[in-house]
Amino acid sequence: MCLASCFCLAACAGSVSSIVENSQISRISIGSSMAEVEDILGQPIASISPTGHPSGCKSYIYNETIDALFVHVWYVDSKVVEISDMNQAVCGLE
């Protein structure tokens, strides 16, 4: 679950999981700014910020042709610390 993984982010160096090769998502890396991500993926469709936690997760939708898929991007101080691709729901609902 995306929410459970966020609690170690302040101590983690960050991670990239399940990134589809040759996709727009592969242009995002740990340390990218929120503005850089939004230039690549557009505006997020959902966002969560756990109470008392320094990070937040934003969900970006893509591949709506067959089934909608979501990229979850976790930020700390507006910088990417974790990316998860091919999710079937927005942050916090998986």
Summary of the structure (lengths in Angstrom):
residues: 94
radius of gyration: 12.1
end to end distance: 5.6
largest distance: 37.6
contacts: 265
relative contact order: 0.28
helix: 18%
strand: 34%
